[in-house]
Amino acid sequence: MAVRIFEASETQSSRLTILEPAPLRRQDLRRLRQRYAIIGVASLVVPFAAALVVLGVVH
């Protein structure tokens, strides 16, 4: 369970301000890792595909 720190200077504050964000959950970390993996694969595949297209047009 995540514990957050709230600003509680007012006794009956209707809105609490979060001072420190909760740590990422495992599911969030997995999604983040998958997103960066897809970006990494795309950054390798796109230039290779572009080079094939250029060679196909030139040849």
PDBQT receptor file of N, H, CA, C and O in Angstrom, charges set to zero:
ATOM      1  N   MET A   1       0.845  -1.169   0.000  1.00  0.00    +0.000 N 
ATOM      2  CA  MET A   1       0.000   0.000   0.000  1.00  0.00    +0.000 C 
ATOM      3  C   MET A   1       0.893   1.235   0.000  1.00  0.00    +0.000 C 
ATOM      4  O   MET A   1       1.861   1.314   0.756  1.00  0.00    +0.000 OA
ATOM      5  N   ALA A   2       0.560   2.187  -0.848  1.00  0.00    +0.000 N 
ATOM      6  H   ALA A   2      -0.226   2.122  -1.462  1.00  0.00    +0.000 HD
ATOM      7  CA  ALA A   2       1.355   3.396  -0.955  1.00  0.00    +0.000 C 
ATOM      8  C   ALA A   2       0.961   4.391   0.132  1.00  0.00    +0.000 C 
ATOM      9  O   ALA A   2      -0.217   4.554   0.453  1.00  0.00    +0.000 OA
ATOM     10  N   VAL A   3       1.950   5.036   0.678  1.00  0.00    +0.000 N 
ATOM     11  H   VAL A   3       2.907   4.904   0.417  1.00  0.00    +0.000 HD
ATOM     12  CA  VAL A   3       1.715   6.063   1.679  1.00  0.00    +0.000 C 
ATOM     13  C   VAL A   3       2.089   7.394   1.050  1.00  0.00    +0.000 C 
ATOM     14  O   VAL A   3       3.173   7.546   0.486  1.00  0.00    +0.000 OA
ATOM     15  N   ARG A   4       1.189   8.348   1.151  1.00  0.00    +0.000 N 
ATOM     16  H   ARG A   4       0.309   8.225   1.609  1.00  0.00    +0.000 HD
ATOM     17  CA  ARG A   4       1.440   9.662   0.572  1.00  0.00    +0.000 C 
ATOM     18  C   ARG A   4       1.506  10.703   1.675  1.00  0.00    +0.000 C 
ATOM     19  O   ARG A   4       0.878  10.560   2.724  1.00  0.00    +0.000 OA
ATOM     20  N   ILE A   5       2.268  11.741   1.422  1.00  0.00    +0.000 N 
ATOM     21  H   ILE A   5       2.778  11.856   0.570  1.00  0.00    +0.000 HD
ATOM     22  CA  ILE A   5       2.409  12.834   2.375  1.00  0.00    +0.000 C 
ATOM     23  C   ILE A   5       1.483  13.958   1.918  1.00  0.00    +0.000 C 
ATOM     24  O   ILE A   5       1.543  14.377   0.762  1.00  0.00    +0.000 OA
ATOM     25  N   PHE A   6       0.628  14.447   2.815  1.00  0.00    +0.000 N 
ATOM     26  H   PHE A   6       0.579  14.107   3.753  1.00  0.00    +0.000 HD
ATOM     27  CA  PHE A   6      -0.320  15.504   2.490  1.00  0.00    +0.000 C 
ATOM     28  C   PHE A   6       0.011  16.760   3.279  1.00  0.00    +0.000 C 
ATOM     29  O   PHE A   6       0.546  16.703   4.386  1.00  0.00    +0.000 OA
ATOM     30  N   GLU A   7      -0.324  17.896   2.676  1.00  0.00    +0.000 N 
ATOM     31  H   GLU A   7      -0.759  17.942   1.777  1.00  0.00    +0.000 HD
ATOM     32  CA  GLU A   7      -0.206  19.175   3.357  1.00  0.00    +0.000 C 
ATOM     33  C   GLU A   7      -1.463  19.349   4.201  1.00  0.00    +0.000 C 
ATOM     34  O   GLU A   7      -2.561  19.481   3.660  1.00  0.00    +0.000 OA
ATOM     35  N   ALA A   8      -1.311  19.350   5.511  1.00  0.00    +0.000 N 
ATOM     36  H   ALA A   8      -0.419  19.243   5.950  1.00  0.00    +0.000 HD
ATOM     37  CA  ALA A   8      -2.471  19.435   6.397  1.00  0.00    +0.000 C 
ATOM     38  C   ALA A   8      -2.336  20.622   7.340  1.00  0.00    +0.000 C 
ATOM     39  O   ALA A   8      -2.615  20.506   8.533  1.00  0.00    +0.000 OA
ATOM     40  N   SER A   9      -1.905  21.769   6.806  1.00  0.00    +0.000 N 
ATOM     41  H   SER A   9      -1.678  21.863   5.837  1.00  0.00    +0.000 HD
ATOM     42  CA  SER A   9      -1.727  22.935   7.659  1.00  0.00    +0.000 C 
ATOM     43  C   SER A   9      -3.070  23.527   8.077  1.00  0.00    +0.000 C 
ATOM     44  O   SER A   9      -3.187  24.100   9.160  1.00  0.00    +0.000 OA
ATOM     45  N   GLU A  10      -4.090  23.389   7.216  1.00  0.00    +0.000 N 
ATOM     46  H   GLU A  10      -3.995  22.923   6.336  1.00  0.00    +0.000 HD
ATOM     47  CA  GLU A  10      -5.410  23.873   7.579  1.00  0.00    +0.000 C 
ATOM     48  C   GLU A  10      -6.146  22.746   8.302  1.00  0.00    +0.000 C 
ATOM     49  O   GLU A  10      -6.020  21.576   7.942  1.00  0.00    +0.000 OA
ATOM     50  N   THR A  11      -6.900  23.108   9.306  1.00  0.00    +0.000 N 
ATOM     51  H   THR A  11      -7.003  24.059   9.598  1.00  0.00    +0.000 HD
ATOM     52  CA  THR A  11      -7.559  22.084  10.109  1.00  0.00    +0.000 C 
ATOM     53  C   THR A  11      -8.661  21.375   9.345  1.00  0.00    +0.000 C 
ATOM     54  O   THR A  11      -8.791  20.157   9.460  1.00  0.00    +0.000 OA
ATOM     55  N   GLN A  12      -9.454  22.088   8.574  1.00  0.00    +0.000 N 
ATOM     56  H   GLN A  12      -9.349  23.078   8.479  1.00  0.00    +0.000 HD
ATOM     57  CA  GLN A  12     -10.553  21.477   7.840  1.00  0.00    +0.000 C 
ATOM     58  C   GLN A  12     -10.385  21.762   6.350  1.00  0.00    +0.000 C 
ATOM     59  O   GLN A  12     -11.251  22.375   5.727  1.00  0.00    +0.000 OA
ATOM     60  N   SER A  13      -9.299  21.329   5.803  1.00  0.00    +0.000 N 
ATOM     61  H   SER A  13      -8.596  20.831   6.310  1.00  0.00    +0.000 HD
ATOM     62  CA  SER A  13      -9.021  21.567   4.394  1.00  0.00    +0.000 C 
ATOM     63  C   SER A  13      -9.870  20.636   3.527  1.00  0.00    +0.000 C 
ATOM     64  O   SER A  13      -9.873  19.422   3.730  1.00  0.00    +0.000 OA
ATOM     65  N   SER A  14     -10.586  21.211   2.565  1.00  0.00    +0.000 N 
ATOM     66  H   SER A  14     -10.584  22.197   2.400  1.00  0.00    +0.000 HD
ATOM     67  CA  SER A  14     -11.413  20.389   1.681  1.00  0.00    +0.000 C 
ATOM     68  C   SER A  14     -10.563  19.711   0.620  1.00  0.00    +0.000 C 
ATOM     69  O   SER A  14     -10.905  18.630   0.139  1.00  0.00    +0.000 OA
ATOM     70  N   ARG A  15      -9.457  20.344   0.257  1.00  0.00    +0.000 N 
ATOM     71  H   ARG A  15      -9.180  21.222   0.648  1.00  0.00    +0.000 HD
ATOM     72  CA  ARG A  15      -8.549  19.750  -0.733  1.00  0.00    +0.000 C 
ATOM     73  C   ARG A  15      -7.181  19.547  -0.093  1.00  0.00    +0.000 C 
ATOM     74  O   ARG A  15      -6.621  20.463   0.510  1.00  0.00    +0.000 OA
ATOM     75  N   LEU A  16      -6.658  18.345  -0.230  1.00  0.00    +0.000 N 
ATOM     76  H   LEU A  16      -7.113  17.601  -0.719  1.00  0.00    +0.000 HD
ATOM     77  CA  LEU A  16      -5.322  18.057   0.288  1.00  0.00    +0.000 C 
ATOM     78  C   LEU A  16      -4.342  18.078  -0.873  1.00  0.00    +0.000 C 
ATOM     79  O   LEU A  16      -4.629  17.524  -1.934  1.00  0.00    +0.000 OA
ATOM     80  N   THR A  17      -3.215  18.696  -0.692  1.00  0.00    +0.000 N 
ATOM     81  H   THR A  17      -2.982  19.147   0.169  1.00  0.00    +0.000 HD
ATOM     82  CA  THR A  17      -2.194  18.788  -1.720  1.00  0.00    +0.000 C 
ATOM     83  C   THR A  17      -1.193  17.651  -1.525  1.00  0.00    +0.000 C 
ATOM     84  O   THR A  17      -0.649  17.474  -0.435  1.00  0.00    +0.000 OA
ATOM     85  N   ILE A  18      -0.957  16.888  -2.581  1.00  0.00    +0.000 N 
ATOM     86  H   ILE A  18      -1.399  17.031  -3.467  1.00  0.00    +0.000 HD
ATOM     87  CA  ILE A  18       0.013  15.795  -2.508  1.00  0.00    +0.000 C 
ATOM     88  C   ILE A  18       1.408  16.383  -2.662  1.00  0.00    +0.000 C 
ATOM     89  O   ILE A  18       1.706  17.041  -3.660  1.00  0.00    +0.000 OA
ATOM     90  N   LEU A  19       2.250  16.147  -1.684  1.00  0.00    +0.000 N 
ATOM     91  H   LEU A  19       2.008  15.613  -0.874  1.00  0.00    +0.000 HD
ATOM     92  CA  LEU A  19       3.617  16.655  -1.724  1.00  0.00    +0.000 C 
ATOM     93  C   LEU A  19       4.575  15.661  -2.360  1.00  0.00    +0.000 C 
ATOM     94  O   LEU A  19       5.564  16.055  -2.979  1.00  0.00    +0.000 OA
ATOM     95  N   GLU A  20       4.287  14.388  -2.212  1.00  0.00    +0.000 N 
ATOM     96  H   GLU A  20       3.484  14.069  -1.710  1.00  0.00    +0.000 HD
ATOM     97  CA  GLU A  20       5.178  13.354  -2.729  1.00  0.00    +0.000 C 
ATOM     98  C   GLU A  20       4.332  12.316  -3.472  1.00  0.00    +0.000 C 
ATOM     99  O   GLU A  20       3.407  11.751  -2.889  1.00  0.00    +0.000 OA
ATOM    100  N   PRO A  21       4.636  12.054  -4.758  1.00  0.00    +0.000 N 
ATOM    101  CA  PRO A  21       3.825  11.080  -5.502  1.00  0.00    +0.000 C 
ATOM    102  C   PRO A  21       4.045   9.660  -4.997  1.00  0.00    +0.000 C 
ATOM    103  O   PRO A  21       5.099   9.334  -4.451  1.00  0.00    +0.000 OA
ATOM    104  N   ALA A  22       3.043   8.834  -5.187  1.00  0.00    +0.000 N 
ATOM    105  H   ALA A  22       2.187   9.099  -5.631  1.00  0.00    +0.000 HD
ATOM    106  CA  ALA A  22       3.136   7.434  -4.788  1.00  0.00    +0.000 C 
ATOM    107  C   ALA A  22       4.113   6.715  -5.715  1.00  0.00    +0.000 C 
ATOM    108  O   ALA A  22       4.232   7.083  -6.884  1.00  0.00    +0.000 OA
ATOM    109  N   PRO A  23       4.805   5.710  -5.221  1.00  0.00    +0.000 N 
ATOM    110  CA  PRO A  23       5.723   4.956  -6.092  1.00  0.00    +0.000 C 
ATOM    111  C   PRO A  23       4.944   4.198  -7.164  1.00  0.00    +0.000 C 
ATOM    112  O   PRO A  23       3.772   3.866  -6.986  1.00  0.00    +0.000 OA
ATOM    113  N   LEU A  24       5.625   3.932  -8.285  1.00  0.00    +0.000 N 
ATOM    114  H   LEU A  24       6.577   4.202  -8.430  1.00  0.00    +0.000 HD
ATOM    115  CA  LEU A  24       4.980   3.226  -9.390  1.00  0.00    +0.000 C 
ATOM    116  C   LEU A  24       4.660   1.784  -9.008  1.00  0.00    +0.000 C 
ATOM    117  O   LEU A  24       5.424   1.134  -8.294  1.00  0.00    +0.000 OA
ATOM    118  N   ARG A  25       3.526   1.299  -9.490  1.00  0.00    +0.000 N 
ATOM    119  H   ARG A  25       2.906   1.827 -10.069  1.00  0.00    +0.000 HD
ATOM    120  CA  ARG A  25       3.146  -0.088  -9.248  1.00  0.00    +0.000 C 
ATOM    121  C   ARG A  25       3.869  -0.991 -10.243  1.00  0.00    +0.000 C 
ATOM    122  O   ARG A  25       4.422  -0.512 -11.232  1.00  0.00    +0.000 OA
ATOM    123  N   ARG A  26       3.863  -2.282  -9.984  1.00  0.00    +0.000 N 
ATOM    124  H   ARG A  26       3.413  -2.671  -9.180  1.00  0.00    +0.000 HD
ATOM    125  CA  ARG A  26       4.502  -3.233 -10.891  1.00  0.00    +0.000 C 
ATOM    126  C   ARG A  26       3.894  -3.170 -12.280  1.00  0.00    +0.000 C 
ATOM    127  O   ARG A  26       4.604  -3.268 -13.282  1.00  0.00    +0.000 OA
ATOM    128  N   GLN A  27       2.580  -3.008 -12.339  1.00  0.00    +0.000 N 
ATOM    129  H   GLN A  27       2.004  -2.928 -11.526  1.00  0.00    +0.000 HD
ATOM    130  CA  GLN A  27       1.893  -2.927 -13.624  1.00  0.00    +0.000 C 
ATOM    131  C   GLN A  27       2.358  -1.689 -14.397  1.00  0.00    +0.000 C 
ATOM    132  O   GLN A  27       2.568  -1.757 -15.608  1.00  0.00    +0.000 OA
ATOM    133  N   ASP A  28       2.518  -0.567 -13.706  1.00  0.00    +0.000 N 
ATOM    134  H   ASP A  28       2.347  -0.512 -12.723  1.00  0.00    +0.000 HD
ATOM    135  CA  ASP A  28       2.989   0.653 -14.358  1.00  0.00    +0.000 C 
ATOM    136  C   ASP A  28       4.412   0.482 -14.856  1.00  0.00    +0.000 C 
ATOM    137  O   ASP A  28       4.748   0.932 -15.951  1.00  0.00    +0.000 OA
ATOM    138  N   LEU A  29       5.254  -0.169 -14.054  1.00  0.00    +0.000 N 
ATOM    139  H   LEU A  29       4.980  -0.535 -13.164  1.00  0.00    +0.000 HD
ATOM    140  CA  LEU A  29       6.632  -0.399 -14.469  1.00  0.00    +0.000 C 
ATOM    141  C   LEU A  29       6.701  -1.313 -15.686  1.00  0.00    +0.000 C 
ATOM    142  O   LEU A  29       7.521  -1.099 -16.579  1.00  0.00    +0.000 OA
ATOM    143  N   ARG A  30       5.841  -2.334 -15.726  1.00  0.00    +0.000 N 
ATOM    144  H   ARG A  30       5.175  -2.508 -15.000  1.00  0.00    +0.000 HD
ATOM    145  CA  ARG A  30       5.818  -3.251 -16.857  1.00  0.00    +0.000 C 
ATOM    146  C   ARG A  30       5.386  -2.524 -18.137  1.00  0.00    +0.000 C 
ATOM    147  O   ARG A  30       5.962  -2.737 -19.204  1.00  0.00    +0.000 OA
ATOM    148  N   ARG A  31       4.377  -1.673 -18.020  1.00  0.00    +0.000 N 
ATOM    149  H   ARG A  31       3.909  -1.500 -17.154  1.00  0.00    +0.000 HD
ATOM    150  CA  ARG A  31       3.929  -0.898 -19.188  1.00  0.00    +0.000 C 
ATOM    151  C   ARG A  31       5.015   0.047 -19.664  1.00  0.00    +0.000 C 
ATOM    152  O   ARG A  31       5.228   0.197 -20.867  1.00  0.00    +0.000 OA
ATOM    153  N   LEU A  32       5.699   0.682 -18.732  1.00  0.00    +0.000 N 
ATOM    154  H   LEU A  32       5.526   0.561 -17.754  1.00  0.00    +0.000 HD
ATOM    155  CA  LEU A  32       6.773   1.601 -19.088  1.00  0.00    +0.000 C 
ATOM    156  C   LEU A  32       7.907   0.861 -19.790  1.00  0.00    +0.000 C 
ATOM    157  O   LEU A  32       8.449   1.340 -20.786  1.00  0.00    +0.000 OA
ATOM    158  N   ARG A  33       8.261  -0.311 -19.262  1.00  0.00    +0.000 N 
ATOM    159  H   ARG A  33       7.821  -0.700 -18.453  1.00  0.00    +0.000 HD
ATOM    160  CA  ARG A  33       9.316  -1.122 -19.871  1.00  0.00    +0.000 C 
ATOM    161  C   ARG A  33       8.921  -1.571 -21.277  1.00  0.00    +0.000 C 
ATOM    162  O   ARG A  33       9.745  -1.548 -22.192  1.00  0.00    +0.000 OA
ATOM    163  N   GLN A  34       7.668  -1.978 -21.449  1.00  0.00    +0.000 N 
ATOM    164  H   GLN A  34       6.999  -1.996 -20.706  1.00  0.00    +0.000 HD
ATOM    165  CA  GLN A  34       7.193  -2.405 -22.772  1.00  0.00    +0.000 C 
ATOM    166  C   GLN A  34       7.189  -1.236 -23.745  1.00  0.00    +0.000 C 
ATOM    167  O   GLN A  34       7.541  -1.404 -24.912  1.00  0.00    +0.000 OA
ATOM    168  N   ARG A  35       6.799  -0.065 -23.286  1.00  0.00    +0.000 N 
ATOM    169  H   ARG A  35       6.513   0.071 -22.338  1.00  0.00    +0.000 HD
ATOM    170  CA  ARG A  35       6.778   1.106 -24.155  1.00  0.00    +0.000 C 
ATOM    171  C   ARG A  35       8.180   1.428 -24.653  1.00  0.00    +0.000 C 
ATOM    172  O   ARG A  35       8.371   1.689 -25.841  1.00  0.00    +0.000 OA
ATOM    173  N   TYR A  36       9.162   1.413 -23.753  1.00  0.00    +0.000 N 
ATOM    174  H   TYR A  36       9.007   1.202 -22.788  1.00  0.00    +0.000 HD
ATOM    175  CA  TYR A  36      10.530   1.710 -24.161  1.00  0.00    +0.000 C 
ATOM    176  C   TYR A  36      11.100   0.610 -25.052  1.00  0.00    +0.000 C 
ATOM    177  O   TYR A  36      11.925   0.889 -25.921  1.00  0.00    +0.000 OA
ATOM    178  N   ALA A  37      10.673  -0.634 -24.851  1.00  0.00    +0.000 N 
ATOM    179  H   ALA A  37      10.002  -0.861 -24.145  1.00  0.00    +0.000 HD
ATOM    180  CA  ALA A  37      11.110  -1.720 -25.720  1.00  0.00    +0.000 C 
ATOM    181  C   ALA A  37      10.572  -1.521 -27.133  1.00  0.00    +0.000 C 
ATOM    182  O   ALA A  37      11.294  -1.735 -28.107  1.00  0.00    +0.000 OA
ATOM    183  N   ILE A  38       9.321  -1.117 -27.250  1.00  0.00    +0.000 N 
ATOM    184  H   ILE A  38       8.735  -0.943 -26.458  1.00  0.00    +0.000 HD
ATOM    185  CA  ILE A  38       8.734  -0.864 -28.571  1.00  0.00    +0.000 C 
ATOM    186  C   ILE A  38       9.431   0.305 -29.250  1.00  0.00    +0.000 C 
ATOM    187  O   ILE A  38       9.703   0.253 -30.450  1.00  0.00    +0.000 OA
ATOM    188  N   ILE A  39       9.720   1.349 -28.503  1.00  0.00    +0.000 N 
ATOM    189  H   ILE A  39       9.499   1.392 -27.529  1.00  0.00    +0.000 HD
ATOM    190  CA  ILE A  39      10.431   2.500 -29.072  1.00  0.00    +0.000 C 
ATOM    191  C   ILE A  39      11.823   2.083 -29.535  1.00  0.00    +0.000 C 
ATOM    192  O   ILE A  39      12.281   2.520 -30.592  1.00  0.00    +0.000 OA
ATOM    193  N   GLY A  40      12.500   1.243 -28.754  1.00  0.00    +0.000 N 
ATOM    194  H   GLY A  40      12.128   0.888 -27.896  1.00  0.00    +0.000 HD
ATOM    195  CA  GLY A  40      13.833   0.778 -29.136  1.00  0.00    +0.000 C 
ATOM    196  C   GLY A  40      13.809  -0.066 -30.394  1.00  0.00    +0.000 C 
ATOM    197  O   GLY A  40      14.656   0.107 -31.270  1.00  0.00    +0.000 OA
ATOM    198  N   VAL A  41      12.851  -0.978 -30.498  1.00  0.00    +0.000 N 
ATOM    199  H   VAL A  41      12.163  -1.119 -29.786  1.00  0.00    +0.000 HD
ATOM    200  CA  VAL A  41      12.751  -1.817 -31.689  1.00  0.00    +0.000 C 
ATOM    201  C   VAL A  41      12.411  -0.961 -32.903  1.00  0.00    +0.000 C 
ATOM    202  O   VAL A  41      12.980  -1.155 -33.977  1.00  0.00    +0.000 OA
ATOM    203  N   ALA A  42      11.499  -0.027 -32.743  1.00  0.00    +0.000 N 
ATOM    204  H   ALA A  42      11.037   0.131 -31.871  1.00  0.00    +0.000 HD
ATOM    205  CA  ALA A  42      11.126   0.850 -33.859  1.00  0.00    +0.000 C 
ATOM    206  C   ALA A  42      12.308   1.699 -34.311  1.00  0.00    +0.000 C 
ATOM    207  O   ALA A  42      12.475   1.949 -35.505  1.00  0.00    +0.000 OA
ATOM    208  N   SER A  43      13.134   2.147 -33.356  1.00  0.00    +0.000 N 
ATOM    209  H   SER A  43      12.998   1.945 -32.386  1.00  0.00    +0.000 HD
ATOM    210  CA  SER A  43      14.283   2.973 -33.729  1.00  0.00    +0.000 C 
ATOM    211  C   SER A  43      15.326   2.171 -34.505  1.00  0.00    +0.000 C 
ATOM    212  O   SER A  43      16.151   2.750 -35.211  1.00  0.00    +0.000 OA
ATOM    213  N   LEU A  44      15.296   0.851 -34.380  1.00  0.00    +0.000 N 
ATOM    214  H   LEU A  44      14.625   0.381 -33.806  1.00  0.00    +0.000 HD
ATOM    215  CA  LEU A  44      16.198   0.023 -35.174  1.00  0.00    +0.000 C 
ATOM    216  C   LEU A  44      15.578  -0.387 -36.511  1.00  0.00    +0.000 C 
ATOM    217  O   LEU A  44      16.284  -0.479 -37.515  1.00  0.00    +0.000 OA
ATOM    218  N   VAL A  45      14.279  -0.632 -36.533  1.00  0.00    +0.000 N 
ATOM    219  H   VAL A  45      13.705  -0.558 -35.717  1.00  0.00    +0.000 HD
ATOM    220  CA  VAL A  45      13.618  -1.145 -37.729  1.00  0.00    +0.000 C 
ATOM    221  C   VAL A  45      13.358  -0.047 -38.755  1.00  0.00    +0.000 C 
ATOM    222  O   VAL A  45      13.531  -0.274 -39.952  1.00  0.00    +0.000 OA
ATOM    223  N   VAL A  46      12.950   1.129 -38.314  1.00  0.00    +0.000 N 
ATOM    224  H   VAL A  46      12.809   1.314 -37.341  1.00  0.00    +0.000 HD
ATOM    225  CA  VAL A  46      12.576   2.202 -39.240  1.00  0.00    +0.000 C 
ATOM    226  C   VAL A  46      13.743   2.626 -40.130  1.00  0.00    +0.000 C 
ATOM    227  O   VAL A  46      13.536   2.730 -41.339  1.00  0.00    +0.000 OA
ATOM    228  N   PRO A  47      14.940   2.875 -39.632  1.00  0.00    +0.000 N 
ATOM    229  CA  PRO A  47      16.039   3.243 -40.539  1.00  0.00    +0.000 C 
ATOM    230  C   PRO A  47      16.402   2.099 -41.499  1.00  0.00    +0.000 C 
ATOM    231  O   PRO A  47      16.749   2.344 -42.654  1.00  0.00    +0.000 OA
ATOM    232  N   PHE A  48      16.323   0.872 -41.024  1.00  0.00    +0.000 N 
ATOM    233  H   PHE A  48      16.041   0.673 -40.085  1.00  0.00    +0.000 HD
ATOM    234  CA  PHE A  48      16.623  -0.272 -41.892  1.00  0.00    +0.000 C 
ATOM    235  C   PHE A  48      15.608  -0.357 -43.025  1.00  0.00    +0.000 C 
ATOM    236  O   PHE A  48      15.987  -0.564 -44.177  1.00  0.00    +0.000 OA
ATOM    237  N   ALA A  49      14.328  -0.200 -42.715  1.00  0.00    +0.000 N 
ATOM    238  H   ALA A  49      14.020  -0.031 -41.779  1.00  0.00    +0.000 HD
ATOM    239  CA  ALA A  49      13.289  -0.236 -43.739  1.00  0.00    +0.000 C 
ATOM    240  C   ALA A  49      13.448   0.934 -44.700  1.00  0.00    +0.000 C 
ATOM    241  O   ALA A  49      13.254   0.770 -45.904  1.00  0.00    +0.000 OA
ATOM    242  N   ALA A  50      13.795   2.102 -44.195  1.00  0.00    +0.000 N 
ATOM    243  H   ALA A  50      13.953   2.235 -43.217  1.00  0.00    +0.000 HD
ATOM    244  CA  ALA A  50      14.003   3.258 -45.062  1.00  0.00    +0.000 C 
ATOM    245  C   ALA A  50      15.177   3.026 -46.010  1.00  0.00    +0.000 C 
ATOM    246  O   ALA A  50      15.121   3.414 -47.177  1.00  0.00    +0.000 OA
ATOM    247  N   ALA A  51      16.232   2.396 -45.512  1.00  0.00    +0.000 N 
ATOM    248  H   ALA A  51      16.277   2.081 -44.564  1.00  0.00    +0.000 HD
ATOM    249  CA  ALA A  51      17.381   2.099 -46.372  1.00  0.00    +0.000 C 
ATOM    250  C   ALA A  51      16.991   1.098 -47.462  1.00  0.00    +0.000 C 
ATOM    251  O   ALA A  51      17.443   1.226 -48.600  1.00  0.00    +0.000 OA
ATOM    252  N   LEU A  52      16.169   0.114 -47.137  1.00  0.00    +0.000 N 
ATOM    253  H   LEU A  52      15.803   0.009 -46.213  1.00  0.00    +0.000 HD
ATOM    254  CA  LEU A  52      15.704  -0.826 -48.150  1.00  0.00    +0.000 C 
ATOM    255  C   LEU A  52      14.870  -0.132 -49.216  1.00  0.00    +0.000 C 
ATOM    256  O   LEU A  52      15.004  -0.433 -50.402  1.00  0.00    +0.000 OA
ATOM    257  N   VAL A  53      14.027   0.776 -48.814  1.00  0.00    +0.000 N 
ATOM    258  H   VAL A  53      13.919   1.022 -47.850  1.00  0.00    +0.000 HD
ATOM    259  CA  VAL A  53      13.214   1.530 -49.775  1.00  0.00    +0.000 C 
ATOM    260  C   VAL A  53      14.096   2.369 -50.682  1.00  0.00    +0.000 C 
ATOM    261  O   VAL A  53      13.887   2.405 -51.895  1.00  0.00    +0.000 OA
ATOM    262  N   VAL A  54      15.073   3.039 -50.110  1.00  0.00    +0.000 N 
ATOM    263  H   VAL A  54      15.243   3.009 -49.125  1.00  0.00    +0.000 HD
ATOM    264  CA  VAL A  54      15.983   3.877 -50.908  1.00  0.00    +0.000 C 
ATOM    265  C   VAL A  54      16.761   3.014 -51.883  1.00  0.00    +0.000 C 
ATOM    266  O   VAL A  54      16.909   3.386 -53.046  1.00  0.00    +0.000 OA
ATOM    267  N   LEU A  55      17.265   1.863 -51.435  1.00  0.00    +0.000 N 
ATOM    268  H   LEU A  55      17.145   1.560 -50.490  1.00  0.00    +0.000 HD
ATOM    269  CA  LEU A  55      17.998   0.973 -52.338  1.00  0.00    +0.000 C 
ATOM    270  C   LEU A  55      17.094   0.419 -53.424  1.00  0.00    +0.000 C 
ATOM    271  O   LEU A  55      17.529   0.232 -54.561  1.00  0.00    +0.000 OA
ATOM    272  N   GLY A  56      15.857   0.158 -53.086  1.00  0.00    +0.000 N 
ATOM    273  H   GLY A  56      15.504   0.310 -52.163  1.00  0.00    +0.000 HD
ATOM    274  CA  GLY A  56      14.910  -0.329 -54.093  1.00  0.00    +0.000 C 
ATOM    275  C   GLY A  56      14.600   0.705 -55.140  1.00  0.00    +0.000 C 
ATOM    276  O   GLY A  56      14.465   0.380 -56.320  1.00  0.00    +0.000 OA
ATOM    277  N   VAL A  57      14.484   1.962 -54.718  1.00  0.00    +0.000 N 
ATOM    278  H   VAL A  57      14.593   2.225 -53.760  1.00  0.00    +0.000 HD
ATOM    279  CA  VAL A  57      14.195   3.059 -55.671  1.00  0.00    +0.000 C 
ATOM    280  C   VAL A  57      15.412   3.339 -56.538  1.00  0.00    +0.000 C 
ATOM    281  O   VAL A  57      15.261   3.579 -57.736  1.00  0.00    +0.000 OA
ATOM    282  N   VAL A  58      16.598   3.317 -55.977  1.00  0.00    +0.000 N 
ATOM    283  H   VAL A  58      16.721   3.122 -55.004  1.00  0.00    +0.000 HD
ATOM    284  CA  VAL A  58      17.823   3.627 -56.713  1.00  0.00    +0.000 C 
ATOM    285  C   VAL A  58      18.161   2.511 -57.684  1.00  0.00    +0.000 C 
ATOM    286  O   VAL A  58      18.605   2.765 -58.803  1.00  0.00    +0.000 OA
ATOM    287  N   HIS A  59      17.952   1.286 -57.259  1.00  0.00    +0.000 N 
ATOM    288  H   HIS A  59      17.591   1.079 -56.350  1.00  0.00    +0.000 HD
ATOM    289  CA  HIS A  59      18.332   0.155 -58.091  1.00  0.00    +0.000 C 
ATOM    290  C   HIS A  59      17.276  -0.032 -59.146  1.00  0.00    +0.000 C 
ATOM    291  O   HIS A  59      17.384  -0.937 -59.973  1.00  0.00    +0.000 OA
TER     292      HIS A  59
